[in-house]
Amino acid sequence: MNLQAGRVRLVFVADRIPRELQRVVEFLNEQMTPAEVIAIEVKQYVGEGVKTLVPRVIGQTAGAETKKRASSPGRQWDEASFFSLLSEKVDASAVLAARELFDWAMRNDLKADWGRGKVHGSFVSTLVVGDRPYYPIVVYTYGRVEVQFQHMNRPPFDDYELRREMLARLNKLPGVSIPDDAITKRPSIELAQLGQDAAMLRDFEVILDWFCGKVRSSS
């Protein structure tokens, strides 16, 4: 039944995924709906007698997820409906943080891609450099902002050490403690926590500025 409906997954696994294959996988995953095409790169790091395997999933871009969600029944969110529901679900400090993050994206020439969640609204802050999209954060109406480490699989953030640097910067924010294994996931921060601390919100935006600067300078 899944095969007849097109719900299949094609997976490539290797210790190194060439950039050419990465682009093919990302393209196929964005075009083949509802099928999924991904690659898993498993790198080995050795130091001080410890061996660590670090998997990296390639192909699950936020753009691909948006297209796949759009192919299934759901609600198309926009700025008005997103902030209307957010105001009903969370307190004023969380709304303030979400609005500031949305305004940050607009000021820095990112665009907001609105989700199609049946229950929760979302927007993806999308940085486009050349013809390549990057997705640093997603903001949700249930009051959290996700940092999209899982989708940081394009240069220069395909570099594990650069993602670790971003993780370290985030963990310097007061009350934030993201574990090391979240570097391949989508850890989140409460919007209210950011909205209640103007300095923390500003420092979070500085980290996002740093992310965008690294991407733009590498193009």
C-alpha positions as CSV (number, residue, x, y, z in Angstrom):
1,M,0.0,0.0,0.0
2,N,2.8,2.4,0.8
3,L,4.6,1.6,-2.4
4,Q,1.4,2.2,-4.4
5,A,1.0,5.6,-2.7
6,G,4.5,6.5,-3.4
7,R,5.6,6.5,0.3
8,V,9.0,5.1,-0.1
9,R,12.5,6.1,1.2
10,L,15.8,5.8,-0.8
11,V,18.9,6.0,1.5
12,F,22.6,6.4,0.5
13,V,25.1,5.6,3.3
14,A,28.8,6.3,3.1
15,D,31.7,7.7,5.2
16,R,31.8,10.6,2.7
17,I,29.0,12.0,0.5
18,P,30.5,13.9,-2.4
19,R,29.1,17.4,-3.0
20,E,27.7,16.3,-6.4
21,L,25.7,13.5,-4.8
22,Q,24.5,15.8,-2.1
23,R,23.0,18.2,-4.6
24,V,21.4,15.3,-6.5
25,V,19.9,13.9,-3.2
26,E,18.6,17.4,-2.2
27,F,17.1,18.0,-5.6
28,L,15.4,14.5,-5.7
29,N,14.1,14.9,-2.2
30,E,12.5,18.2,-2.9
31,Q,10.9,17.0,-6.2
32,M,9.8,13.4,-5.3
33,T,6.7,13.9,-3.2
34,P,5.7,12.0,-1.0
35,A,8.8,9.8,-1.5
36,E,11.9,10.6,0.5
37,V,15.5,10.5,-0.8
38,I,18.3,11.0,1.8
39,A,22.0,10.3,2.2
40,I,23.7,9.5,5.5
41,E,27.3,10.5,5.9
42,V,29.0,8.8,8.9
43,K,32.3,10.4,9.8
44,Q,34.8,9.1,12.4
45,Y,36.6,11.3,14.9
46,V,39.4,10.0,17.0
47,G,41.1,11.8,19.8
48,E,42.5,11.1,23.3
49,G,41.7,7.4,23.0
50,V,38.1,8.0,22.1
51,K,36.5,7.2,18.8
52,T,33.2,9.0,17.9
53,L,31.0,8.3,14.9
54,V,29.0,11.4,13.8
55,P,26.1,10.8,11.4
56,R,24.9,13.6,9.1
57,V,21.6,13.4,7.3
58,I,21.6,15.0,3.8
59,G,18.5,15.8,1.8
60,Q,16.1,16.6,4.6
61,T,16.1,20.3,3.9
62,A,13.5,22.6,5.3
63,G,12.4,23.3,1.7
64,A,11.8,19.6,1.1
65,E,9.8,19.3,4.3
66,T,7.7,22.3,3.4
67,K,6.9,20.8,0.0
68,K,6.0,17.4,1.5
69,R,3.8,19.1,4.1
70,A,2.1,21.1,1.4
71,S,1.2,17.8,-0.4
72,S,-0.8,16.7,2.6
73,P,-3.9,18.2,4.0
74,G,-3.2,21.1,6.3
75,R,-3.7,24.8,6.9
76,Q,-1.7,27.4,5.0
77,W,-0.4,29.8,7.6
78,D,0.5,33.4,7.0
79,E,1.8,36.3,9.0
80,A,-1.7,37.4,10.3
81,S,-2.9,33.9,11.2
82,F,0.4,32.9,12.8
83,F,0.6,35.9,15.1
84,S,-3.1,35.7,15.9
85,L,-2.8,32.1,17.1
86,L,0.5,32.8,18.9
87,S,-1.1,35.6,20.8
88,E,-3.8,33.2,22.0
89,K,-1.4,30.4,23.0
90,V,1.5,32.2,24.7
91,D,2.2,35.3,26.8
92,A,3.2,38.7,25.5
93,S,7.0,38.1,26.0
94,A,6.9,35.1,23.7
95,V,4.9,37.1,21.1
96,L,7.5,39.9,21.3
97,A,10.4,37.5,20.7
98,A,8.6,35.9,17.7
99,R,7.9,39.3,16.2
100,E,11.4,40.4,16.7
101,L,12.8,37.3,15.0
102,F,10.4,37.8,12.1
103,D,11.5,41.4,11.8
104,W,15.2,40.3,12.1
105,A,14.6,38.0,9.1
106,M,13.0,40.8,7.1
107,R,15.8,43.3,8.0
108,N,18.4,40.9,6.8
109,D,16.9,40.0,3.5
110,L,15.7,36.5,4.6
111,K,12.2,35.4,3.7
112,A,9.5,33.7,5.8
113,D,8.2,30.4,4.4
114,W,4.9,29.8,6.2
115,G,4.1,26.2,7.3
116,R,1.0,24.1,6.7
117,G,0.6,22.5,10.1
118,K,-2.9,21.3,10.9
119,V,-2.7,22.5,14.5
120,H,0.5,24.6,15.0
121,G,1.6,27.5,12.8
122,S,5.3,28.1,11.9
123,F,7.6,30.1,9.8
124,V,11.0,29.2,8.4
125,S,13.5,32.0,8.1
126,T,15.1,31.3,4.7
127,L,18.4,32.8,3.6
128,V,18.9,32.4,-0.2
129,V,22.5,32.8,-1.5
130,G,22.7,32.3,-5.2
131,D,20.3,29.6,-5.9
132,R,20.8,27.8,-2.6
133,P,18.5,28.2,0.5
134,Y,19.7,28.0,4.1
135,Y,17.4,27.6,7.1
136,P,18.8,28.8,10.4
137,I,15.6,28.9,12.5
138,V,11.9,27.9,12.5
139,V,9.5,29.6,14.9
140,Y,6.3,27.8,16.1
141,T,3.0,29.0,17.6
142,Y,3.5,26.6,20.6
143,G,6.1,29.1,21.8
144,R,9.5,27.8,20.7
145,V,12.2,28.6,18.1
146,E,14.1,25.7,16.7
147,V,17.8,26.0,15.6
148,Q,18.0,23.9,12.4
149,F,21.3,22.0,12.9
150,Q,19.7,19.0,11.1
151,H,19.4,21.1,7.9
152,M,22.9,22.7,8.1
153,N,24.3,20.4,5.5
154,R,25.4,22.9,2.9
155,P,28.8,24.8,2.8
156,P,30.2,26.2,5.0
157,F,28.1,24.6,7.7
158,D,28.6,21.1,6.4
159,D,31.8,21.5,8.4
160,Y,31.2,19.8,11.7
161,E,33.6,22.1,13.6
162,L,31.7,25.2,12.4
163,R,28.5,23.7,13.7
164,R,30.2,23.0,17.0
165,E,31.2,26.6,17.2
166,M,27.7,27.7,16.7
167,L,26.5,25.3,19.4
168,A,29.1,26.8,21.7
169,R,27.9,30.3,21.0
170,L,24.3,29.3,21.7
171,N,25.3,27.6,25.0
172,K,26.8,30.9,26.2
173,L,23.2,32.3,26.3
174,P,21.8,32.4,29.9
175,G,19.8,29.3,30.6
176,V,20.6,27.5,27.4
177,S,22.3,24.1,27.5
178,I,22.1,22.2,24.2
179,P,23.7,18.8,24.4
180,D,26.5,17.9,21.9
181,D,24.4,15.2,20.2
182,A,21.8,17.9,19.2
183,I,24.3,19.1,16.6
184,T,22.5,16.8,14.1
185,K,19.0,17.6,15.4
186,R,16.7,20.6,15.9
187,P,17.1,21.9,19.5
188,S,14.8,24.6,20.6
189,I,14.6,27.6,22.9
190,E,11.5,29.0,24.5
191,L,10.4,32.2,22.9
192,A,9.3,33.6,26.4
193,Q,12.9,33.1,27.6
194,L,14.1,35.3,24.8
195,G,11.3,37.8,25.1
196,Q,11.9,38.3,28.8
197,D,15.6,39.1,28.4
198,A,16.3,41.8,25.8
199,A,20.1,41.2,26.0
200,M,19.6,37.5,25.4
201,L,17.4,38.1,22.4
202,R,19.9,40.6,21.0
203,D,22.8,38.1,21.6
204,F,20.7,35.3,19.9
205,E,20.3,37.6,16.8
206,V,24.0,38.2,16.9
207,I,24.6,34.5,16.5
208,L,22.1,34.4,13.6
209,D,24.0,37.3,12.1
210,W,27.2,35.3,12.4
211,F,25.6,32.3,10.7
212,C,24.3,34.5,7.8
213,G,27.7,36.2,7.5
214,K,29.6,32.9,7.3
215,V,27.2,31.6,4.6
216,R,27.4,34.8,2.5
217,S,31.2,35.1,2.8
218,S,31.6,31.5,1.6
219,S,29.6,32.0,-1.6
